[in-house]
């Protein structure tokens, strides 16, 4: 394998690890936000978009 092929392979591997890390971070943050939202809704806090027609 030439030096160029090693460089390209290493660049792809680093990119793949960075993308996997970002995807993992986004999924973990999504789960945290969903837990936070469930906690707020359980406490009786509602979304503004969830208003009824009684206004």
NORKA-V986677 format. One record per residue. N is the residue number from 1. RES is the residue in one small letter. SS is DSSP state (@ for helix, = for strand, . for the rest). PHI is phi as a letter, one per 30 degrees, with the letter a starting at -180 (* if undefined). OMEGA is omega in whole degrees, 0 to 359 (999 if undefined). Layout:
n | res | ss | phi | omega
N | RES | SS | PHI | OMEGA
N | RES | SS | PHI | OMEGA
//
This chain:
n | res | ss | phi | omega
1 | x | . | * | 182
2 | x | . | d | 180
3 | x | @ | d | 179
4 | x | @ | d | 180
5 | x | @ | d | 177
6 | x | @ | d | 179
7 | x | @ | d | 181
8 | x | @ | d | 179
9 | x | @ | d | 179
10 | x | @ | d | 179
11 | x | @ | d | 178
12 | x | @ | d | 180
13 | x | @ | d | 178
14 | x | @ | d | 179
15 | x | @ | d | 180
16 | x | @ | d | 178
17 | x | @ | d | 179
18 | x | @ | d | 179
19 | x | @ | d | 178
20 | x | @ | d | 178
21 | x | @ | d | 178
22 | x | @ | d | 178
23 | x | @ | d | 178
24 | x | @ | d | 179
25 | x | @ | d | 179
26 | x | @ | d | 180
27 | x | @ | d | 178
28 | x | @ | d | 179
29 | x | @ | d | 178
30 | x | @ | d | 178
31 | x | @ | d | 179
32 | x | @ | d | 179
33 | x | @ | d | 178
34 | x | @ | d | 176
35 | x | @ | d | 179
36 | x | @ | d | 179
37 | x | @ | d | 178
38 | x | @ | d | 178
39 | x | @ | d | 179
40 | x | @ | d | 180
41 | x | @ | d | 177
42 | x | @ | d | 179
43 | x | . | d | 178
44 | x | . | j | 178
45 | x | . | d | 181
46 | x | . | c | 178
47 | x | . | d | 177
48 | x | @ | d | 181
49 | x | @ | d | 182
50 | x | @ | c | 181
51 | x | . | d | 178
52 | x | . | d | 183
53 | x | . | d | 182
54 | x | . | d | 182
55 | x | . | d | 999
//
